[in-house]
Amino acid sequence: MTDREMEIAALAGHYSDADIGANLRISPRTVQNHISNGLRKTNTLTRQELFELVLQALGTQ
């Protein structure tokens, strides 16, 4: 995953696409694309699974 995908996935467990987009000054659709890419690259099925995997990888869980 790219750094940006990791950053967005780390927020995805707590915030909506619209909230993430507003905070990072990108469109909600761009957030959705980053989440979709992360799901595909990690073979996870839900954004919650992706969120937990990223937190584990970052060592913050």
CHARMM internal coordinates of N, CA and C (Angstrom, degrees):
IC EDIT
DIST 1 N 1 CA 1.4476
DIST 1 CA 1 C 1.5195
ANGL 1 N 1 CA 1 C 110.25
DIST 1 C 2 N 1.3107
ANGL 1 CA 1 C 2 N 115.00
DIHE 1 N 1 CA 1 C 2 N 148.48
DIST 2 N 2 CA 1.4582
ANGL 1 C 2 N 2 CA 119.19
DIHE 1 CA 1 C 2 N 2 CA 176.75
DIST 2 CA 2 C 1.5302
ANGL 2 N 2 CA 2 C 109.70
DIHE 1 C 2 N 2 CA 2 C -76.30
DIST 2 C 3 N 1.3144
ANGL 2 CA 2 C 3 N 115.29
DIHE 2 N 2 CA 2 C 3 N 164.64
DIST 3 N 3 CA 1.4661
ANGL 2 C 3 N 3 CA 119.53
DIHE 2 CA 2 C 3 N 3 CA 177.07
DIST 3 CA 3 C 1.5217
ANGL 3 N 3 CA 3 C 110.95
DIHE 2 C 3 N 3 CA 3 C -58.72
DIST 3 C 4 N 1.3316
ANGL 3 CA 3 C 4 N 116.46
DIHE 3 N 3 CA 3 C 4 N -40.27
DIST 4 N 4 CA 1.4664
ANGL 3 C 4 N 4 CA 120.38
DIHE 3 CA 3 C 4 N 4 CA -178.87
DIST 4 CA 4 C 1.5299
ANGL 4 N 4 CA 4 C 110.76
DIHE 3 C 4 N 4 CA 4 C -66.91
DIST 4 C 5 N 1.3190
ANGL 4 CA 4 C 5 N 117.73
DIHE 4 N 4 CA 4 C 5 N -40.99
DIST 5 N 5 CA 1.4612
ANGL 4 C 5 N 5 CA 121.06
DIHE 4 CA 4 C 5 N 5 CA 176.88
DIST 5 CA 5 C 1.5266
ANGL 5 N 5 CA 5 C 110.60
DIHE 4 C 5 N 5 CA 5 C -61.94
DIST 5 C 6 N 1.3246
ANGL 5 CA 5 C 6 N 116.36
DIHE 5 N 5 CA 5 C 6 N -41.01
DIST 6 N 6 CA 1.4710
ANGL 5 C 6 N 6 CA 120.38
DIHE 5 CA 5 C 6 N 6 CA 178.01
DIST 6 CA 6 C 1.5223
ANGL 6 N 6 CA 6 C 110.43
DIHE 5 C 6 N 6 CA 6 C -64.14
DIST 6 C 7 N 1.3142
ANGL 6 CA 6 C 7 N 116.75
DIHE 6 N 6 CA 6 C 7 N -43.75
DIST 7 N 7 CA 1.4633
ANGL 6 C 7 N 7 CA 121.39
DIHE 6 CA 6 C 7 N 7 CA -179.93
DIST 7 CA 7 C 1.5296
ANGL 7 N 7 CA 7 C 110.51
DIHE 6 C 7 N 7 CA 7 C -59.28
DIST 7 C 8 N 1.3126
ANGL 7 CA 7 C 8 N 115.97
DIHE 7 N 7 CA 7 C 8 N -46.75
DIST 8 N 8 CA 1.4584
ANGL 7 C 8 N 8 CA 120.32
DIHE 7 CA 7 C 8 N 8 CA -178.37
DIST 8 CA 8 C 1.5200
ANGL 8 N 8 CA 8 C 111.13
DIHE 7 C 8 N 8 CA 8 C -70.08
DIST 8 C 9 N 1.3175
ANGL 8 CA 8 C 9 N 117.82
DIHE 8 N 8 CA 8 C 9 N -40.49
DIST 9 N 9 CA 1.4665
ANGL 8 C 9 N 9 CA 120.83
DIHE 8 CA 8 C 9 N 9 CA 178.48
DIST 9 CA 9 C 1.5245
ANGL 9 N 9 CA 9 C 111.11
DIHE 8 C 9 N 9 CA 9 C -62.58
DIST 9 C 10 N 1.3354
ANGL 9 CA 9 C 10 N 117.01
DIHE 9 N 9 CA 9 C 10 N -34.70
DIST 10 N 10 CA 1.4644
ANGL 9 C 10 N 10 CA 120.55
DIHE 9 CA 9 C 10 N 10 CA 178.65
DIST 10 CA 10 C 1.5266
ANGL 10 N 10 CA 10 C 111.90
DIHE 9 C 10 N 10 CA 10 C -66.65
DIST 10 C 11 N 1.3134
ANGL 10 CA 10 C 11 N 117.30
DIHE 10 N 10 CA 10 C 11 N -23.23
DIST 11 N 11 CA 1.4658
ANGL 10 C 11 N 11 CA 121.90
DIHE 10 CA 10 C 11 N 11 CA 177.65
DIST 11 CA 11 C 1.5258
ANGL 11 N 11 CA 11 C 112.32
DIHE 10 C 11 N 11 CA 11 C -92.72
DIST 11 C 12 N 1.3206
ANGL 11 CA 11 C 12 N 116.23
DIHE 11 N 11 CA 11 C 12 N -20.19
DIST 12 N 12 CA 1.4660
ANGL 11 C 12 N 12 CA 121.77
DIHE 11 CA 11 C 12 N 12 CA -170.90
DIST 12 CA 12 C 1.5282
ANGL 12 N 12 CA 12 C 114.36
DIHE 11 C 12 N 12 CA 12 C -65.70
DIST 12 C 13 N 1.3006
ANGL 12 CA 12 C 13 N 117.28
DIHE 12 N 12 CA 12 C 13 N -20.92
DIST 13 N 13 CA 1.4581
ANGL 12 C 13 N 13 CA 119.70
DIHE 12 CA 12 C 13 N 13 CA 179.34
DIST 13 CA 13 C 1.5116
ANGL 13 N 13 CA 13 C 113.88
DIHE 12 C 13 N 13 CA 13 C -75.96
DIST 13 C 14 N 1.3111
ANGL 13 CA 13 C 14 N 116.74
DIHE 13 N 13 CA 13 C 14 N -16.49
DIST 14 N 14 CA 1.4617
ANGL 13 C 14 N 14 CA 120.62
DIHE 13 CA 13 C 14 N 14 CA -175.15
DIST 14 CA 14 C 1.5165
ANGL 14 N 14 CA 14 C 115.01
DIHE 13 C 14 N 14 CA 14 C -122.95
DIST 14 C 15 N 1.3334
ANGL 14 CA 14 C 15 N 117.74
DIHE 14 N 14 CA 14 C 15 N -17.87
DIST 15 N 15 CA 1.4549
ANGL 14 C 15 N 15 CA 120.49
DIHE 14 CA 14 C 15 N 15 CA -172.41
DIST 15 CA 15 C 1.5195
ANGL 15 N 15 CA 15 C 111.46
DIHE 14 C 15 N 15 CA 15 C -129.11
DIST 15 C 16 N 1.3241
ANGL 15 CA 15 C 16 N 115.88
DIHE 15 N 15 CA 15 C 16 N 154.57
DIST 16 N 16 CA 1.4640
ANGL 15 C 16 N 16 CA 121.72
DIHE 15 CA 15 C 16 N 16 CA 177.18
DIST 16 CA 16 C 1.5265
ANGL 16 N 16 CA 16 C 109.68
DIHE 15 C 16 N 16 CA 16 C -78.02
DIST 16 C 17 N 1.3210
ANGL 16 CA 16 C 17 N 115.44
DIHE 16 N 16 CA 16 C 17 N 164.96
DIST 17 N 17 CA 1.4627
ANGL 16 C 17 N 17 CA 120.01
DIHE 16 CA 16 C 17 N 17 CA 176.66
DIST 17 CA 17 C 1.5255
ANGL 17 N 17 CA 17 C 110.57
DIHE 16 C 17 N 17 CA 17 C -58.52
DIST 17 C 18 N 1.3299
ANGL 17 CA 17 C 18 N 116.54
DIHE 17 N 17 CA 17 C 18 N -40.70
DIST 18 N 18 CA 1.4659
ANGL 17 C 18 N 18 CA 120.77
DIHE 17 CA 17 C 18 N 18 CA 179.88
DIST 18 CA 18 C 1.5263
ANGL 18 N 18 CA 18 C 111.02
DIHE 17 C 18 N 18 CA 18 C -63.44
DIST 18 C 19 N 1.3282
ANGL 18 CA 18 C 19 N 117.16
DIHE 18 N 18 CA 18 C 19 N -42.55
DIST 19 N 19 CA 1.4665
ANGL 18 C 19 N 19 CA 120.79
DIHE 18 CA 18 C 19 N 19 CA 179.39
DIST 19 CA 19 C 1.5274
ANGL 19 N 19 CA 19 C 111.48
DIHE 18 C 19 N 19 CA 19 C -65.74
DIST 19 C 20 N 1.3229
ANGL 19 CA 19 C 20 N 116.28
DIHE 19 N 19 CA 19 C 20 N -43.99
DIST 20 N 20 CA 1.4721
ANGL 19 C 20 N 20 CA 120.34
DIHE 19 CA 19 C 20 N 20 CA 178.90
DIST 20 CA 20 C 1.5261
ANGL 20 N 20 CA 20 C 109.59
DIHE 19 C 20 N 20 CA 20 C -62.49
DIST 20 C 21 N 1.3344
ANGL 20 CA 20 C 21 N 115.53
DIHE 20 N 20 CA 20 C 21 N -46.27
DIST 21 N 21 CA 1.4532
ANGL 20 C 21 N 21 CA 119.80
DIHE 20 CA 20 C 21 N 21 CA 179.89
DIST 21 CA 21 C 1.5142
ANGL 21 N 21 CA 21 C 112.87
DIHE 20 C 21 N 21 CA 21 C -59.48
DIST 21 C 22 N 1.3228
ANGL 21 CA 21 C 22 N 116.38
DIHE 21 N 21 CA 21 C 22 N -43.41
DIST 22 N 22 CA 1.4621
ANGL 21 C 22 N 22 CA 120.24
DIHE 21 CA 21 C 22 N 22 CA 179.89
DIST 22 CA 22 C 1.5236
ANGL 22 N 22 CA 22 C 110.66
DIHE 21 C 22 N 22 CA 22 C -64.11
DIST 22 C 23 N 1.3102
ANGL 22 CA 22 C 23 N 117.01
DIHE 22 N 22 CA 22 C 23 N -40.81
DIST 23 N 23 CA 1.4622
ANGL 22 C 23 N 23 CA 121.92
DIHE 22 CA 22 C 23 N 23 CA -179.24
DIST 23 CA 23 C 1.5330
ANGL 23 N 23 CA 23 C 111.81
DIHE 22 C 23 N 23 CA 23 C -66.90
DIST 23 C 24 N 1.3376
ANGL 23 CA 23 C 24 N 115.98
DIHE 23 N 23 CA 23 C 24 N -39.68
DIST 24 N 24 CA 1.4611
ANGL 23 C 24 N 24 CA 120.39
DIHE 23 CA 23 C 24 N 24 CA -176.76
DIST 24 CA 24 C 1.5303
ANGL 24 N 24 CA 24 C 112.69
DIHE 23 C 24 N 24 CA 24 C -95.39
DIST 24 C 25 N 1.3306
ANGL 24 CA 24 C 25 N 115.47
DIHE 24 N 24 CA 24 C 25 N -1.18
DIST 25 N 25 CA 1.4678
ANGL 24 C 25 N 25 CA 122.03
DIHE 24 CA 24 C 25 N 25 CA 179.95
DIST 25 CA 25 C 1.5181
ANGL 25 N 25 CA 25 C 112.75
DIHE 24 C 25 N 25 CA 25 C 60.29
DIST 25 C 26 N 1.3421
ANGL 25 CA 25 C 26 N 114.17
DIHE 25 N 25 CA 25 C 26 N 45.59
DIST 26 N 26 CA 1.4591
ANGL 25 C 26 N 26 CA 122.10
DIHE 25 CA 25 C 26 N 26 CA 173.09
DIST 26 CA 26 C 1.5237
ANGL 26 N 26 CA 26 C 107.03
DIHE 25 C 26 N 26 CA 26 C -131.87
DIST 26 C 27 N 1.3112
ANGL 26 CA 26 C 27 N 117.26
DIHE 26 N 26 CA 26 C 27 N 165.59
DIST 27 N 27 CA 1.4679
ANGL 26 C 27 N 27 CA 119.91
DIHE 26 CA 26 C 27 N 27 CA -177.80
DIST 27 CA 27 C 1.5291
ANGL 27 N 27 CA 27 C 110.50
DIHE 26 C 27 N 27 CA 27 C -76.26
DIST 27 C 28 N 1.3289
ANGL 27 CA 27 C 28 N 116.94
DIHE 27 N 27 CA 27 C 28 N 153.28
DIST 28 N 28 CA 1.4684
ANGL 27 C 28 N 28 CA 120.08
DIHE 27 CA 27 C 28 N 28 CA 174.92
DIST 28 CA 28 C 1.5293
ANGL 28 N 28 CA 28 C 111.81
DIHE 27 C 28 N 28 CA 28 C -57.39
DIST 28 C 29 N 1.3265
ANGL 28 CA 28 C 29 N 117.26
DIHE 28 N 28 CA 28 C 29 N -32.44
DIST 29 N 29 CA 1.4689
ANGL 28 C 29 N 29 CA 120.48
DIHE 28 CA 28 C 29 N 29 CA 178.56
DIST 29 CA 29 C 1.5304
ANGL 29 N 29 CA 29 C 110.68
DIHE 28 C 29 N 29 CA 29 C -65.67
DIST 29 C 30 N 1.3122
ANGL 29 CA 29 C 30 N 117.43
DIHE 29 N 29 CA 29 C 30 N -37.98
DIST 30 N 30 CA 1.4699
ANGL 29 C 30 N 30 CA 120.72
DIHE 29 CA 29 C 30 N 30 CA 176.53
DIST 30 CA 30 C 1.5224
ANGL 30 N 30 CA 30 C 110.01
DIHE 29 C 30 N 30 CA 30 C -64.46
DIST 30 C 31 N 1.3220
ANGL 30 CA 30 C 31 N 116.96
DIHE 30 N 30 CA 30 C 31 N -39.59
DIST 31 N 31 CA 1.4659
ANGL 30 C 31 N 31 CA 120.97
DIHE 30 CA 30 C 31 N 31 CA 175.61
DIST 31 CA 31 C 1.5286
ANGL 31 N 31 CA 31 C 109.39
DIHE 30 C 31 N 31 CA 31 C -59.99
DIST 31 C 32 N 1.3262
ANGL 31 CA 31 C 32 N 117.12
DIHE 31 N 31 CA 31 C 32 N -46.84
DIST 32 N 32 CA 1.4659
ANGL 31 C 32 N 32 CA 121.51
DIHE 31 CA 31 C 32 N 32 CA 179.18
DIST 32 CA 32 C 1.5272
ANGL 32 N 32 CA 32 C 110.82
DIHE 31 C 32 N 32 CA 32 C -58.43
DIST 32 C 33 N 1.3296
ANGL 32 CA 32 C 33 N 116.63
DIHE 32 N 32 CA 32 C 33 N -41.05
DIST 33 N 33 CA 1.4707
ANGL 32 C 33 N 33 CA 119.98
DIHE 32 CA 32 C 33 N 33 CA 178.48
DIST 33 CA 33 C 1.5220
ANGL 33 N 33 CA 33 C 111.54
DIHE 32 C 33 N 33 CA 33 C -62.77
DIST 33 C 34 N 1.3228
ANGL 33 CA 33 C 34 N 117.27
DIHE 33 N 33 CA 33 C 34 N -43.43
DIST 34 N 34 CA 1.4676
ANGL 33 C 34 N 34 CA 120.50
DIHE 33 CA 33 C 34 N 34 CA 178.82
DIST 34 CA 34 C 1.5323
ANGL 34 N 34 CA 34 C 110.84
DIHE 33 C 34 N 34 CA 34 C -64.18
DIST 34 C 35 N 1.3246
ANGL 34 CA 34 C 35 N 116.76
DIHE 34 N 34 CA 34 C 35 N -41.43
DIST 35 N 35 CA 1.4723
ANGL 34 C 35 N 35 CA 120.29
DIHE 34 CA 34 C 35 N 35 CA 177.96
DIST 35 CA 35 C 1.5259
ANGL 35 N 35 CA 35 C 109.99
DIHE 34 C 35 N 35 CA 35 C -63.34
DIST 35 C 36 N 1.3253
ANGL 35 CA 35 C 36 N 117.03
DIHE 35 N 35 CA 35 C 36 N -45.89
DIST 36 N 36 CA 1.4666
ANGL 35 C 36 N 36 CA 121.13
DIHE 35 CA 35 C 36 N 36 CA 179.46
DIST 36 CA 36 C 1.5269
ANGL 36 N 36 CA 36 C 111.34
DIHE 35 C 36 N 36 CA 36 C -59.82
DIST 36 C 37 N 1.3318
ANGL 36 CA 36 C 37 N 116.47
DIHE 36 N 36 CA 36 C 37 N -43.05
DIST 37 N 37 CA 1.4656
ANGL 36 C 37 N 37 CA 120.34
DIHE 36 CA 36 C 37 N 37 CA 177.77
DIST 37 CA 37 C 1.5284
ANGL 37 N 37 CA 37 C 110.56
DIHE 36 C 37 N 37 CA 37 C -62.17
DIST 37 C 38 N 1.3209
ANGL 37 CA 37 C 38 N 116.68
DIHE 37 N 37 CA 37 C 38 N -43.05
DIST 38 N 38 CA 1.4619
ANGL 37 C 38 N 38 CA 120.46
DIHE 37 CA 37 C 38 N 38 CA 178.88
DIST 38 CA 38 C 1.5232
ANGL 38 N 38 CA 38 C 111.96
DIHE 37 C 38 N 38 CA 38 C -63.22
DIST 38 C 39 N 1.3241
ANGL 38 CA 38 C 39 N 116.75
DIHE 38 N 38 CA 38 C 39 N -42.60
DIST 39 N 39 CA 1.4714
ANGL 38 C 39 N 39 CA 120.81
DIHE 38 CA 38 C 39 N 39 CA 178.39
DIST 39 CA 39 C 1.5268
ANGL 39 N 39 CA 39 C 110.38
DIHE 38 C 39 N 39 CA 39 C -60.23
DIST 39 C 40 N 1.3198
ANGL 39 CA 39 C 40 N 115.76
DIHE 39 N 39 CA 39 C 40 N -45.53
DIST 40 N 40 CA 1.4629
ANGL 39 C 40 N 40 CA 120.63
DIHE 39 CA 39 C 40 N 40 CA -179.03
DIST 40 CA 40 C 1.5296
ANGL 40 N 40 CA 40 C 111.26
DIHE 39 C 40 N 40 CA 40 C -64.60
DIST 40 C 41 N 1.3134
ANGL 40 CA 40 C 41 N 116.97
DIHE 40 N 40 CA 40 C 41 N -45.49
DIST 41 N 41 CA 1.4653
ANGL 40 C 41 N 41 CA 121.10
DIHE 40 CA 40 C 41 N 41 CA -176.36
DIST 41 CA 41 C 1.5280
ANGL 41 N 41 CA 41 C 113.10
DIHE 40 C 41 N 41 CA 41 C -68.47
DIST 41 C 42 N 1.3305
ANGL 41 CA 41 C 42 N 117.65
DIHE 41 N 41 CA 41 C 42 N -27.49
DIST 42 N 42 CA 1.4663
ANGL 41 C 42 N 42 CA 120.97
DIHE 41 CA 41 C 42 N 42 CA -177.41
DIST 42 CA 42 C 1.5228
ANGL 42 N 42 CA 42 C 112.80
DIHE 41 C 42 N 42 CA 42 C -104.01
DIST 42 C 43 N 1.3263
ANGL 42 CA 42 C 43 N 116.52
DIHE 42 N 42 CA 42 C 43 N 0.09
DIST 43 N 43 CA 1.4700
ANGL 42 C 43 N 43 CA 121.50
DIHE 42 CA 42 C 43 N 43 CA -177.98
DIST 43 CA 43 C 1.5237
ANGL 43 N 43 CA 43 C 112.08
DIHE 42 C 43 N 43 CA 43 C 56.02
DIST 43 C 44 N 1.3208
ANGL 43 CA 43 C 44 N 116.45
DIHE 43 N 43 CA 43 C 44 N 36.88
DIST 44 N 44 CA 1.4629
ANGL 43 C 44 N 44 CA 120.76
DIHE 43 CA 43 C 44 N 44 CA 174.32
DIST 44 CA 44 C 1.5206
ANGL 44 N 44 CA 44 C 108.56
DIHE 43 C 44 N 44 CA 44 C -100.13
DIST 44 C 45 N 1.3233
ANGL 44 CA 44 C 45 N 115.48
DIHE 44 N 44 CA 44 C 45 N 158.56
DIST 45 N 45 CA 1.4660
ANGL 44 C 45 N 45 CA 120.35
DIHE 44 CA 44 C 45 N 45 CA -174.51
DIST 45 CA 45 C 1.5206
ANGL 45 N 45 CA 45 C 113.59
DIHE 44 C 45 N 45 CA 45 C -103.95
DIST 45 C 46 N 1.3243
ANGL 45 CA 45 C 46 N 117.44
DIHE 45 N 45 CA 45 C 46 N -25.49
DIST 46 N 46 CA 1.4614
ANGL 45 C 46 N 46 CA 120.03
DIHE 45 CA 45 C 46 N 46 CA -177.03
DIST 46 CA 46 C 1.5268
ANGL 46 N 46 CA 46 C 110.10
DIHE 45 C 46 N 46 CA 46 C -128.52
DIST 46 C 47 N 1.3290
ANGL 46 CA 46 C 47 N 115.17
DIHE 46 N 46 CA 46 C 47 N 158.48
DIST 47 N 47 CA 1.4552
ANGL 46 C 47 N 47 CA 118.55
DIHE 46 CA 46 C 47 N 47 CA 178.22
DIST 47 CA 47 C 1.5251
ANGL 47 N 47 CA 47 C 111.21
DIHE 46 C 47 N 47 CA 47 C -67.26
DIST 47 C 48 N 1.3349
ANGL 47 CA 47 C 48 N 117.84
DIHE 47 N 47 CA 47 C 48 N -26.78
DIST 48 N 48 CA 1.4610
ANGL 47 C 48 N 48 CA 120.67
DIHE 47 CA 47 C 48 N 48 CA 176.63
DIST 48 CA 48 C 1.5300
ANGL 48 N 48 CA 48 C 110.40
DIHE 47 C 48 N 48 CA 48 C -67.49
DIST 48 C 49 N 1.3318
ANGL 48 CA 48 C 49 N 117.18
DIHE 48 N 48 CA 48 C 49 N -42.73
DIST 49 N 49 CA 1.4687
ANGL 48 C 49 N 49 CA 120.55
DIHE 48 CA 48 C 49 N 49 CA 175.76
DIST 49 CA 49 C 1.5288
ANGL 49 N 49 CA 49 C 110.25
DIHE 48 C 49 N 49 CA 49 C -60.54
DIST 49 C 50 N 1.3256
ANGL 49 CA 49 C 50 N 115.78
DIHE 49 N 49 CA 49 C 50 N -44.31
DIST 50 N 50 CA 1.4635
ANGL 49 C 50 N 50 CA 120.40
DIHE 49 CA 49 C 50 N 50 CA 179.03
DIST 50 CA 50 C 1.5190
ANGL 50 N 50 CA 50 C 110.85
DIHE 49 C 50 N 50 CA 50 C -61.49
DIST 50 C 51 N 1.3279
ANGL 50 CA 50 C 51 N 116.51
DIHE 50 N 50 CA 50 C 51 N -45.50
DIST 51 N 51 CA 1.4603
ANGL 50 C 51 N 51 CA 122.74
DIHE 50 CA 50 C 51 N 51 CA 177.90
DIST 51 CA 51 C 1.5304
ANGL 51 N 51 CA 51 C 110.79
DIHE 50 C 51 N 51 CA 51 C -55.72
DIST 51 C 52 N 1.3297
ANGL 51 CA 51 C 52 N 117.04
DIHE 51 N 51 CA 51 C 52 N -48.90
DIST 52 N 52 CA 1.4642
ANGL 51 C 52 N 52 CA 121.04
DIHE 51 CA 51 C 52 N 52 CA -178.13
DIST 52 CA 52 C 1.5267
ANGL 52 N 52 CA 52 C 111.48
DIHE 51 C 52 N 52 CA 52 C -65.67
DIST 52 C 53 N 1.3285
ANGL 52 CA 52 C 53 N 116.80
DIHE 52 N 52 CA 52 C 53 N -38.58
DIST 53 N 53 CA 1.4564
ANGL 52 C 53 N 53 CA 120.70
DIHE 52 CA 52 C 53 N 53 CA 179.06
DIST 53 CA 53 C 1.5308
ANGL 53 N 53 CA 53 C 110.94
DIHE 52 C 53 N 53 CA 53 C -64.56
DIST 53 C 54 N 1.3192
ANGL 53 CA 53 C 54 N 116.39
DIHE 53 N 53 CA 53 C 54 N -42.78
DIST 54 N 54 CA 1.4561
ANGL 53 C 54 N 54 CA 120.80
DIHE 53 CA 53 C 54 N 54 CA 179.61
DIST 54 CA 54 C 1.5305
ANGL 54 N 54 CA 54 C 110.67
DIHE 53 C 54 N 54 CA 54 C -65.86
DIST 54 C 55 N 1.3187
ANGL 54 CA 54 C 55 N 117.41
DIHE 54 N 54 CA 54 C 55 N -43.46
DIST 55 N 55 CA 1.4629
ANGL 54 C 55 N 55 CA 119.52
DIHE 54 CA 54 C 55 N 55 CA 177.73
DIST 55 CA 55 C 1.5197
ANGL 55 N 55 CA 55 C 111.00
DIHE 54 C 55 N 55 CA 55 C -60.06
DIST 55 C 56 N 1.3170
ANGL 55 CA 55 C 56 N 116.09
DIHE 55 N 55 CA 55 C 56 N -42.08
DIST 56 N 56 CA 1.4705
ANGL 55 C 56 N 56 CA 120.34
DIHE 55 CA 55 C 56 N 56 CA 177.90
DIST 56 CA 56 C 1.5274
ANGL 56 N 56 CA 56 C 110.35
DIHE 55 C 56 N 56 CA 56 C -62.17
DIST 56 C 57 N 1.3232
ANGL 56 CA 56 C 57 N 117.08
DIHE 56 N 56 CA 56 C 57 N -43.61
DIST 57 N 57 CA 1.4707
ANGL 56 C 57 N 57 CA 121.46
DIHE 56 CA 56 C 57 N 57 CA -179.83
DIST 57 CA 57 C 1.5327
ANGL 57 N 57 CA 57 C 111.09
DIHE 56 C 57 N 57 CA 57 C -64.50
DIST 57 C 58 N 1.3301
ANGL 57 CA 57 C 58 N 115.88
DIHE 57 N 57 CA 57 C 58 N -34.95
DIST 58 N 58 CA 1.4560
ANGL 57 C 58 N 58 CA 119.72
DIHE 57 CA 57 C 58 N 58 CA 179.33
DIST 58 CA 58 C 1.5278
ANGL 58 N 58 CA 58 C 112.74
DIHE 57 C 58 N 58 CA 58 C -82.07
DIST 58 C 59 N 1.3251
ANGL 58 CA 58 C 59 N 115.84
DIHE 58 N 58 CA 58 C 59 N -9.01
DIST 59 N 59 CA 1.4532
ANGL 58 C 59 N 59 CA 120.56
DIHE 58 CA 58 C 59 N 59 CA 178.52
DIST 59 CA 59 C 1.5025
ANGL 59 N 59 CA 59 C 113.96
DIHE 58 C 59 N 59 CA 59 C 74.10
DIST 59 C 60 N 1.3305
ANGL 59 CA 59 C 60 N 116.97
DIHE 59 N 59 CA 59 C 60 N 28.36
DIST 60 N 60 CA 1.4695
ANGL 59 C 60 N 60 CA 120.06
DIHE 59 CA 59 C 60 N 60 CA -177.95
DIST 60 CA 60 C 1.5142
ANGL 60 N 60 CA 60 C 112.73
DIHE 59 C 60 N 60 CA 60 C -111.06
DIST 60 C 61 N 1.3108
ANGL 60 CA 60 C 61 N 117.74
DIHE 60 N 60 CA 60 C 61 N 14.18
DIST 61 N 61 CA 1.4648
ANGL 60 C 61 N 61 CA 118.88
DIHE 60 CA 60 C 61 N 61 CA -179.87
DIST 61 CA 61 C 1.4928
ANGL 61 N 61 CA 61 C 111.30
DIHE 60 C 61 N 61 CA 61 C -99.99
END
COOR INIT
IC SEED 1 N 1 CA 1 C
IC BUILD
